[in-house]
Amino acid sequence: MNELTIHTIDLNFLGRSGTIGAYLVPHSSGAILVETGPKSTIQNLIAGLNNFGYKVDDLTDVFLTHIHLDHAGSAGWLAQQGCQIHVHENGAPHLINPEKLLASAGRLYGDMLGTLWGEVIPVMENKITIMHDNEVIKIGDLSIRALDVPGHASHHLAYLIGDACFIGDIGGIRLSPHRYLSLPMPPPDLNLEQWRKSIKYIQEYDPTRIVPTHFGIYSDARWHLQAVLDELEEIEAWVEERMPLNPTLEDLRQQFIEFEQTRAGKYGVEKAIIDGQQIANPSFMSADGIFRYWNKYRKPS
């Protein structure tokens, strides 16, 4: 299988490189984009396209792994420019009417919502294409297969294009060639059992390269996917040890921050990478996700 041409556009979120990426894939009559990033980084997206010799007008289609604002916040604007937006069926209604999505984000980010993510523009219904599990769509000379992979979010897809798997957040956060990653586990959809099944599902297709939105293109997909499974096991053991003690949410947040710091230290990860991980994957949000997951699915009755 020939290696797919993928151009990484660094969106320089909050002025920091290497935290959120959008991926430009040329085809015979233009290019597609996998992920859009937030609306707050739209000028960086346009500049990135220009750096590779493309304009927004050259984009025919956008493929969203899921609708969280760091992945899909610019979808409405790109739809206005003529792009067709491909998304999971559970995410589509929230792109058409983002009221609930913004309310949920507002509970997490408060007054920082606009500063972080920018204005969210609804996507016109006729500009949305719903992608179903194992569906294959042809765009120019590209063949794009969608896989339904819940666990991080109920509206999450991974895309197989050529030798690469664009894995969104179900493949974790990996900000450098270091063989270290962390898992983003925000509420409300965290489900560790589903996450494990999703990774095993992707493994069945045995991609060569793995492309997480946070951040980059890696040629060790087999290692990466197994590392996600290993971390899920480690986190589940931690959850089963801590949660029966009924910690408060504030206590759990602090305990999980310490857990993540200890993990990073064990892998010898330098402070700059740890800080970047916290921008892409704040530990307090994962603690909130764990708290909700435990009380919804695992807490003894």
C-alpha positions as a Python dict, from the first residue, in 0.01 Angstrom:
ca = {
    (1, 'M'): (0, 0, 0),
    (2, 'N'): (138, 339, -100),
    (3, 'E'): (193, 590, 178),
    (4, 'L'): (-86, 848, 187),
    (5, 'T'): (17, 1211, 153),
    (6, 'I'): (-82, 1393, 473),
    (7, 'H'): (5, 1754, 553),
    (8, 'T'): (-5, 1847, 921),
    (9, 'I'): (-143, 2194, 993),
    (10, 'D'): (-37, 2308, 1338),
    (11, 'L'): (-314, 2533, 1469),
    (12, 'N'): (-92, 2685, 1740),
    (13, 'F'): (-370, 2676, 1995),
    (14, 'L'): (-317, 2940, 2266),
    (15, 'G'): (7, 3028, 2091),
    (16, 'R'): (156, 2686, 2160),
    (17, 'S'): (270, 2463, 1876),
    (18, 'G'): (206, 2092, 1864),
    (19, 'T'): (-119, 2070, 2063),
    (20, 'I'): (-405, 2070, 1807),
    (21, 'G'): (-367, 1959, 1447),
    (22, 'A'): (-582, 1959, 1136),
    (23, 'Y'): (-477, 1724, 857),
    (24, 'L'): (-482, 1816, 489),
    (25, 'V'): (-507, 1524, 245),
    (26, 'P'): (-489, 1606, -129),
    (27, 'H'): (-706, 1424, -380),
    (28, 'S'): (-755, 1434, -755),
    (29, 'S'): (-986, 1737, -750),
    (30, 'G'): (-884, 1930, -441),
    (31, 'A'): (-824, 1826, -83),
    (32, 'I'): (-1005, 1706, 227),
    (33, 'L'): (-948, 1818, 583),
    (34, 'V'): (-961, 1586, 882),
    (35, 'E'): (-1062, 1799, 1184),
    (36, 'T'): (-1106, 2176, 1176),
    (37, 'G'): (-978, 2287, 1514),
    (38, 'P'): (-1160, 2561, 1707),
    (39, 'K'): (-1289, 2878, 1547),
    (40, 'S'): (-1035, 3072, 1757),
    (41, 'T'): (-756, 2926, 1536),
    (42, 'I'): (-920, 2981, 1196),
    (43, 'Q'): (-652, 3227, 1079),
    (44, 'N'): (-384, 2970, 1164),
    (45, 'L'): (-577, 2711, 963),
    (46, 'I'): (-594, 2942, 661),
    (47, 'A'): (-222, 3021, 692),
    (48, 'G'): (-144, 2649, 717),
    (49, 'L'): (-340, 2574, 402),
    (50, 'N'): (-152, 2851, 222),
    (51, 'N'): (181, 2710, 338),
    (52, 'F'): (100, 2389, 149),
    (53, 'G'): (-21, 2574, -158),
    (54, 'Y'): (-394, 2546, -90),
    (55, 'K'): (-679, 2788, -28),
    (56, 'V'): (-1002, 2730, 160),
    (57, 'D'): (-1176, 2713, -180),
    (58, 'D'): (-970, 2401, -260),
    (59, 'L'): (-1127, 2209, 28),
    (60, 'T'): (-1415, 1989, -83),
    (61, 'D'): (-1489, 1792, 233),
    (62, 'V'): (-1420, 1796, 607),
    (63, 'F'): (-1416, 1478, 815),
    (64, 'L'): (-1475, 1525, 1188),
    (65, 'T'): (-1377, 1252, 1432),
    (66, 'H'): (-1621, 1405, 1683),
    (67, 'I'): (-1785, 1736, 1767),
    (68, 'H'): (-1584, 1860, 2065),
    (69, 'L'): (-1486, 2219, 1998),
    (70, 'D'): (-1112, 2155, 1969),
    (71, 'H'): (-1190, 1919, 1680),
    (72, 'A'): (-1497, 2069, 1513),
    (73, 'G'): (-1533, 2431, 1623),
    (74, 'S'): (-1469, 2571, 1273),
    (75, 'A'): (-1705, 2330, 1096),
    (76, 'G'): (-1983, 2586, 1056),
    (77, 'W'): (-1750, 2844, 905),
    (78, 'L'): (-1602, 2591, 662),
    (79, 'A'): (-1953, 2479, 562),
    (80, 'Q'): (-2028, 2842, 478),
    (81, 'Q'): (-1726, 2834, 246),
    (82, 'G'): (-1874, 2534, 63),
    (83, 'C'): (-1724, 2230, 240),
    (84, 'Q'): (-1931, 1920, 299),
    (85, 'I'): (-1904, 1817, 667),
    (86, 'H'): (-1887, 1444, 747),
    (87, 'V'): (-1975, 1345, 1104),
    (88, 'H'): (-2120, 1073, 1329),
    (89, 'E'): (-2500, 1056, 1338),
    (90, 'N'): (-2504, 1135, 1713),
    (91, 'G'): (-2300, 1450, 1656),
    (92, 'A'): (-2484, 1590, 1353),
    (93, 'P'): (-2782, 1742, 1541),
    (94, 'H'): (-2543, 1936, 1767),
    (95, 'L'): (-2366, 2087, 1467),
    (96, 'I'): (-2696, 2197, 1317),
    (97, 'N'): (-2808, 2340, 1650),
    (98, 'P'): (-2507, 2385, 1881),
    (99, 'E'): (-2707, 2516, 2179),
    (100, 'K'): (-2664, 2203, 2395),
    (101, 'L'): (-2301, 2160, 2287),
    (102, 'L'): (-2223, 2516, 2393),
    (103, 'A'): (-2413, 2477, 2721),
    (104, 'S'): (-2210, 2166, 2802),
    (105, 'A'): (-1883, 2339, 2709),
    (106, 'G'): (-1987, 2641, 2912),
    (107, 'R'): (-2017, 2428, 3225),
    (108, 'L'): (-1658, 2312, 3174),
    (109, 'Y'): (-1494, 2636, 3064),
    (110, 'G'): (-1710, 2913, 3210),
    (111, 'D'): (-1606, 3265, 3111),
    (112, 'M'): (-1314, 3126, 2907),
    (113, 'L'): (-1545, 2961, 2653),
    (114, 'G'): (-1523, 3235, 2389),
    (115, 'T'): (-1154, 3304, 2442),
    (116, 'L'): (-1059, 2938, 2403),
    (117, 'W'): (-1287, 2829, 2123),
    (118, 'G'): (-1418, 3138, 1943),
    (119, 'E'): (-1761, 3176, 1784),
    (120, 'V'): (-1941, 2854, 1697),
    (121, 'I'): (-2146, 2884, 1377),
    (122, 'P'): (-2423, 2630, 1307),
    (123, 'V'): (-2373, 2397, 1011),
    (124, 'M'): (-2646, 2409, 749),
    (125, 'E'): (-2829, 2078, 737),
    (126, 'N'): (-2768, 2034, 364),
    (127, 'K'): (-2391, 2058, 424),
    (128, 'I'): (-2386, 1758, 661),
    (129, 'T'): (-2317, 1399, 556),
    (130, 'I'): (-2368, 1137, 826),
    (131, 'M'): (-2107, 861, 831),
    (132, 'H'): (-2202, 518, 963),
    (133, 'D'): (-1987, 239, 1097),
    (134, 'N'): (-1772, 68, 832),
    (135, 'E'): (-1912, 295, 560),
    (136, 'V'): (-1673, 376, 276),
    (137, 'I'): (-1700, 700, 81),
    (138, 'K'): (-1504, 803, -228),
    (139, 'I'): (-1372, 1158, -261),
    (140, 'G'): (-1174, 1203, -582),
    (141, 'D'): (-917, 925, -578),
    (142, 'L'): (-942, 878, -199),
    (143, 'S'): (-1131, 601, -24),
    (144, 'I'): (-1233, 689, 334),
    (145, 'R'): (-1365, 425, 572),
    (146, 'A'): (-1541, 535, 893),
    (147, 'L'): (-1527, 326, 1211),
    (148, 'D'): (-1769, 392, 1498),
    (149, 'V'): (-1545, 402, 1806),
    (150, 'P'): (-1719, 518, 2128),
    (151, 'G'): (-1552, 539, 2467),
    (152, 'H'): (-1422, 895, 2466),
    (153, 'A'): (-1744, 1028, 2311),
    (154, 'S'): (-2064, 865, 2189),
    (155, 'H'): (-2027, 1053, 1859),
    (156, 'H'): (-1671, 945, 1776),
    (157, 'L'): (-1546, 809, 1444),
    (158, 'A'): (-1200, 705, 1332),
    (159, 'Y'): (-1113, 726, 962),
    (160, 'L'): (-904, 479, 767),
    (161, 'I'): (-749, 637, 458),
    (162, 'G'): (-475, 444, 281),
    (163, 'D'): (-216, 330, 534),
    (164, 'A'): (-326, 581, 800),
    (165, 'C'): (-584, 587, 1079),
    (166, 'F'): (-704, 934, 1181),
    (167, 'I'): (-792, 843, 1535),
    (168, 'G'): (-917, 1164, 1699),
    (169, 'D'): (-912, 1130, 2079),
    (170, 'I'): (-988, 759, 2112),
    (171, 'G'): (-615, 707, 2048),
    (172, 'G'): (-512, 942, 2326),
    (173, 'I'): (-286, 1247, 2343),
    (174, 'R'): (69, 1205, 2213),
    (175, 'L'): (263, 1526, 2167),
    (176, 'S'): (610, 1402, 2076),
    (177, 'P'): (795, 1099, 1940),
    (178, 'H'): (834, 991, 2305),
    (179, 'R'): (649, 666, 2353),
    (180, 'Y'): (419, 824, 2607),
    (181, 'L'): (53, 914, 2579),
    (182, 'S'): (-236, 1015, 2801),
    (183, 'L'): (-608, 954, 2761),
    (184, 'P'): (-861, 1241, 2753),
    (185, 'M'): (-1161, 1129, 2958),
    (186, 'P'): (-1402, 1421, 2993),
    (187, 'P'): (-1769, 1387, 3081),
    (188, 'P'): (-2032, 1299, 2982),
    (189, 'D'): (-1953, 998, 2760),
    (190, 'L'): (-1648, 829, 2914),
    (191, 'N'): (-1687, 453, 2911),
    (192, 'L'): (-1374, 244, 2966),
    (193, 'E'): (-1530, -81, 2844),
    (194, 'Q'): (-1644, 76, 2518),
    (195, 'W'): (-1304, 243, 2476),
    (196, 'R'): (-1127, -91, 2502),
    (197, 'K'): (-1359, -249, 2243),
    (198, 'S'): (-1304, 45, 2010),
    (199, 'I'): (-926, 12, 2016),
    (200, 'K'): (-948, -362, 1952),
    (201, 'Y'): (-1181, -287, 1660),
    (202, 'I'): (-924, -51, 1506),
    (203, 'Q'): (-651, -312, 1562),
    (204, 'E'): (-842, -551, 1335),
    (205, 'Y'): (-761, -321, 1040),
    (206, 'D'): (-391, -304, 1134),
    (207, 'P'): (-310, 49, 1009),
    (208, 'T'): (56, 137, 958),
    (209, 'R'): (37, 499, 1071),
    (210, 'I'): (-166, 657, 1348),
    (211, 'V'): (-275, 1022, 1337),
    (212, 'P'): (-408, 1162, 1665),
    (213, 'T'): (-552, 1513, 1659),
    (214, 'H'): (-322, 1589, 1952),
    (215, 'F'): (-74, 1566, 1775),
    (216, 'G'): (120, 1443, 1474),
    (217, 'I'): (172, 1144, 1247),
    (218, 'Y'): (336, 830, 1389),
    (219, 'S'): (454, 519, 1206),
    (220, 'D'): (421, 280, 1501),
    (221, 'A'): (45, 223, 1499),
    (222, 'R'): (69, -126, 1648),
    (223, 'W'): (267, -1, 1946),
    (224, 'H'): (42, 303, 1987),
    (225, 'L'): (-283, 107, 1992),
    (226, 'Q'): (-145, -146, 2239),
    (227, 'A'): (-22, 141, 2457),
    (228, 'V'): (-377, 275, 2472),
    (229, 'L'): (-501, -64, 2590),
    (230, 'D'): (-225, -80, 2851),
    (231, 'E'): (-313, 265, 2981),
    (232, 'L'): (-682, 179, 2997),
    (233, 'E'): (-590, -117, 3216),
    (234, 'E'): (-372, 105, 3438),
    (235, 'I'): (-644, 368, 3474),
    (236, 'E'): (-913, 111, 3545),
    (237, 'A'): (-703, -37, 3826),
    (238, 'W'): (-652, 315, 3969),
    (239, 'V'): (-1027, 386, 3947),
    (240, 'E'): (-1117, 59, 4120),
    (241, 'E'): (-874, 140, 4401),
    (242, 'R'): (-976, 503, 4456),
    (243, 'M'): (-1345, 534, 4380),
    (244, 'P'): (-1480, 290, 4645),
    (245, 'L'): (-1333, 534, 4901),
    (246, 'N'): (-1592, 791, 4784),
    (247, 'P'): (-1361, 1087, 4726),
    (248, 'T'): (-1516, 1427, 4667),
    (249, 'L'): (-1483, 1561, 4315),
    (250, 'E'): (-1222, 1813, 4430),
    (251, 'D'): (-1020, 1540, 4600),
    (252, 'L'): (-1044, 1318, 4294),
    (253, 'R'): (-920, 1600, 4072),
    (254, 'Q'): (-611, 1647, 4286),
    (255, 'Q'): (-548, 1273, 4310),
    (256, 'F'): (-574, 1228, 3934),
    (257, 'I'): (-341, 1520, 3865),
    (258, 'E'): (-85, 1349, 4091),
    (259, 'F'): (-145, 1017, 3913),
    (260, 'E'): (-80, 1175, 3572),
    (261, 'Q'): (231, 1357, 3698),
    (262, 'T'): (368, 1035, 3842),
    (263, 'R'): (304, 848, 3516),
    (264, 'A'): (479, 1117, 3312),
    (265, 'G'): (775, 1116, 3550),
    (266, 'K'): (801, 738, 3526),
    (267, 'Y'): (837, 774, 3148),
    (268, 'G'): (1097, 1050, 3179),
    (269, 'V'): (882, 1305, 2998),
    (270, 'E'): (1018, 1659, 3015),
    (271, 'K'): (817, 1942, 3168),
    (272, 'A'): (742, 2112, 2835),
    (273, 'I'): (562, 1800, 2711),
    (274, 'I'): (375, 1762, 3041),
    (275, 'D'): (260, 2124, 3016),
    (276, 'G'): (148, 2067, 2658),
    (277, 'Q'): (-43, 1756, 2764),
    (278, 'Q'): (-232, 1968, 3016),
    (279, 'I'): (-335, 2215, 2744),
    (280, 'A'): (-461, 1935, 2519),
    (281, 'N'): (-593, 1716, 2800),
    (282, 'P'): (-651, 1894, 3135),
    (283, 'S'): (-638, 1638, 3415),
    (284, 'F'): (-929, 1793, 3602),
    (285, 'M'): (-1160, 1718, 3308),
    (286, 'S'): (-1060, 1353, 3310),
    (287, 'A'): (-1125, 1339, 3683),
    (288, 'D'): (-1473, 1479, 3619),
    (289, 'G'): (-1528, 1213, 3354),
    (290, 'I'): (-1411, 935, 3585),
    (291, 'F'): (-1638, 1063, 3863),
    (292, 'R'): (-1944, 1054, 3636),
    (293, 'Y'): (-1848, 719, 3479),
    (294, 'W'): (-1807, 551, 3818),
    (295, 'N'): (-2135, 680, 3956),
    (296, 'K'): (-2326, 594, 3638),
    (297, 'Y'): (-2181, 251, 3553),
    (298, 'R'): (-1968, 106, 3829),
    (299, 'K'): (-2075, 229, 4174),
    (300, 'P'): (-2216, -60, 4380),
    (301, 'S'): (-2589, -17, 4443),
}
